[in-house]
Amino acid sequence: MMKGEIAVVMDNLVKKFDEFVAVDQITLRIDRGEIFGFLGPNGAGKSTTIRMLCGLLHPTSGSASVSGFDIATQPEEIRRRIGYMSQKFSLYDDLTVEQNIDFFSGIYGVPRVQRKTRKEYVLQMAHLTDRRGSMTRTLPGGWKQRLALGCAILHDPPVLFLDEPTSGVDPIARGEFWDLIRQLSESGHTIFVSTHYMDEAEFCHRLALMHRGRIVALGAPRDLKQNLSGRSLLRLDTADTLETMRALEKLPEVLDVAVFGNKLHVSVQEPESGIAVIRQALERAGIAMRGIEQITPSLEDVFVALIEAEERKSS
């Protein structure tokens, strides 16, 4: 990551669709070479923000620039200098791997003298050299996504926008895909990626957690987890998850309760007294406790806690 070189700037960026506010006054600075993640549920405003930054949507108010070009007045300049990849596979299934690369070389205006070199680079980067003659429709999902990423960088854009790029791809293929993203970042490309996978969010240099068009937290993954200071997290296993939630939500010592798999994650201010209070509450409710332990918060815990806090504000 190249500190001091700003690739993307947003100042009070807003996008409305009639009365609906999809993006609500986002302000951000993203460094060159940074892997910056947008994390949030469907409808949080991630894709709308990316579309504005790509010059595909005009902002309602506020401003933004990509590589120094204004998204409102210079969208064509931006589109020539970015790569874009969506969660929906966008290449042509009835062409071979090599034919897709040739086609997008022309679409992106790669100079003819550079096309052979760029094609070989993409094939090697995506580990598709031996499949160059294969029909694209025969490739596994993860390989298709690697090809799509390769085609998005044929013109060597300084900034890449990846909108849910690994949606529906198996975990091993997702890991391989992120290896490519890290390589691009190390070579100076700025990667702006949206995801709902918490494990992928850990790979980003910084994250913006979005909820209802707003950024509710911003920082490195490690810092976001540490910012749950002032509270401790307990993992609780009981015989009745739903009744346990009802019993604990009434306790002033309990800050948050959330379901994780077949157990509960319970936020308390102090672990020892919190465990004691929980034991007493479950005994009064006649609920058998199978186990309770203090754990380190994950990004998912952070996300759940922040979203619940935002929901309480708006209720």
Residue pairs with C-beta under 8 A, 6 or more apart in sequence:
1 31
1 32
1 33
1 34
1 35
1 185
1 205
2 31
2 32
2 33
2 188
3 31
4 31
5 31
5 32
5 33
6 29
6 30
6 31
6 32
7 30
7 31
7 32
7 33
7 34
7 66
7 67
7 158
7 159
7 190
8 28
8 29
8 30
8 36
8 53
8 64
8 65
8 66
8 159
8 190
8 192
9 28
9 29
9 30
9 63
9 64
9 65
10 26
10 27
10 28
10 29
10 49
10 53
10 62
10 63
10 64
11 27
11 62
11 63
11 64
12 25
12 26
12 27
12 61
12 62
12 63
13 23
13 25
13 26
13 27
13 49
13 52
13 59
13 61
13 62
13 63
13 64
14 21
14 23
14 24
14 25
14 26
14 59
14 60
14 61
14 62
15 21
15 22
15 23
15 45
15 48
15 49
15 52
15 57
15 59
15 60
16 22
16 60
21 213
22 45
22 48
22 213
23 45
23 48
23 49
23 52
23 59
23 213
24 45
24 212
24 213
24 214
25 62
25 214
26 45
26 49
26 62
26 213
26 214
26 215
28 208
28 215
28 218
30 36
30 190
30 192
31 190
32 158
32 188
32 190
33 185
33 186
33 188
33 189
33 190
34 185
34 190
34 191
34 205
34 206
35 181
35 182
35 185
35 191
35 193
35 203
35 204
35 205
36 190
36 191
36 192
36 193
36 204
36 205
36 206
36 207
36 208
37 193
37 194
37 195
37 200
37 201
37 203
37 204
37 206
37 207
37 208
38 44
38 46
38 49
38 50
38 192
38 193
38 194
38 195
38 207
38 208
38 210
39 194
39 195
39 196
39 198
39 201
39 207
39 208
39 209
39 210
39 299
39 303
40 46
40 194
40 196
40 209
40 210
40 211
41 196
41 211
41 307
42 196
43 212
44 210
44 211
44 212
44 213
45 210
45 212
45 213
45 214
46 163
46 164
46 194
46 210
47 163
47 164
47 194
48 57
48 213
50 161
50 163
50 192
50 194
51 57
52 58
52 59
52 64
52 71
53 64
53 66
53 71
53 78
53 161
53 192
54 66
54 78
54 79
54 82
54 84
54 161
55 66
55 71
55 74
55 75
55 76
55 78
55 79
56 75
58 72
59 71
59 72
63 70
63 71
63 72
64 70
64 71
64 72
65 71
66 78
66 81
66 82
66 159
67 78
67 81
67 82
67 158
67 159
69 77
69 78
69 81
71 78
80 109
80 155
81 157
81 158
81 159
82 157
82 158
82 159
82 160
82 161
83 152
83 153
83 155
83 157
83 159
83 160
83 161
84 152
84 160
84 161
84 163
85 148
85 149
85 152
85 160
85 161
85 162
85 163
85 165
86 163
86 164
86 165
87 163
87 164
87 165
87 167
87 168
89 141
89 144
89 145
89 148
90 148
91 100
91 104
91 136
91 144
91 147
91 148
91 151
92 99
92 100
92 103
92 136
93 135
93 136
93 137
94 135
94 136
94 137
95 103
95 135
95 136
96 132
96 133
96 134
96 135
96 136
97 123
97 128
97 131
97 132
97 133
97 134
97 136
97 139
97 147
98 119
98 123
98 132
98 133
100 136
100 147
100 151
101 119
101 122
101 123
101 147
101 150
101 151
101 154
102 115
102 119
104 151
104 154
105 115
105 118
105 119
105 154
108 154
108 155
109 155
110 118
110 154
110 155
118 154
118 155
118 156
119 154
120 129
122 128
122 150
122 151
122 153
122 154
123 129
123 132
123 150
125 150
125 180
125 183
126 143
126 146
126 147
126 149
126 150
126 180
127 146
127 176
128 143
128 146
128 147
128 150
131 139
131 143
136 144
136 147
139 147
140 173
141 168
141 169
141 170
141 173
142 169
142 170
142 172
142 173
142 174
142 176
142 177
143 173
145 165
145 166
145 169
145 173
145 177
146 176
146 177
146 180
148 165
149 162
149 165
149 177
149 180
149 181
152 160
153 160
153 184
153 189
157 189
158 188
158 189
158 190
159 189
159 190
159 192
160 184
160 189
160 190
160 191
160 192
161 192
161 193
162 181
162 191
162 192
162 193
162 194
163 193
163 194
164 194
164 195
164 196
165 177
165 193
165 195
166 173
166 174
166 177
166 178
166 195
166 197
166 200
167 196
169 177
171 199
174 197
174 200
178 200
178 203
181 191
181 193
181 203
182 203
184 191
185 191
185 205
193 200
193 204
195 201
198 298
198 299
198 300
198 303
201 207
201 221
201 299
202 221
202 299
204 221
205 220
206 218
206 219
206 220
207 217
207 218
207 219
207 220
207 221
207 224
207 299
208 215
208 217
208 218
209 215
209 216
209 217
209 218
209 224
209 302
209 303
209 306
210 216
211 306
211 307
211 310
212 310
212 314
214 310
216 306
216 307
216 309
216 310
217 224
217 227
217 302
217 306
219 227
221 299
224 299
224 302
225 296
225 297
225 298
225 299
225 301
225 302
227 302
228 267
228 297
228 301
228 302
228 305
230 269
231 255
231 267
231 268
231 269
232 267
232 268
232 269
232 270
232 271
232 274
232 294
233 265
233 266
233 267
233 294
233 295
233 296
233 297
233 301
234 265
234 266
234 267
234 268
234 271
234 274
234 275
234 278
234 292
234 293
234 294
234 295
235 260
235 263
235 264
235 265
235 266
235 291
235 292
235 293
235 294
235 295
236 244
236 263
236 264
236 265
236 266
236 278
236 289
236 291
236 292
237 262
237 263
237 264
237 289
237 290
237 291
237 292
238 244
238 264
238 282
238 287
238 288
238 289
238 290
239 287
239 288
239 289
239 290
240 287
241 259
241 262
241 263
241 264
243 285
243 287
244 264
244 282
244 285
244 287
245 257
245 259
245 264
247 281
247 282
247 284
247 285
247 287
248 254
248 257
248 264
248 266
248 278
248 281
249 257
250 281
251 277
251 278
251 281
253 268
253 269
253 273
253 274
253 277
254 266
254 267
254 268
254 274
254 277
254 278
255 267
255 268
255 269
255 305
256 265
256 266
256 267
256 304
256 305
256 308
257 264
257 265
257 266
257 267
258 264
258 265
258 301
258 304
258 305
258 308
259 265
260 300
265 295
265 301
265 304
266 274
266 278
267 301
267 305
268 274
268 275
268 277
268 278
271 294
275 292
278 289
278 292
279 289
279 292
282 288
282 289
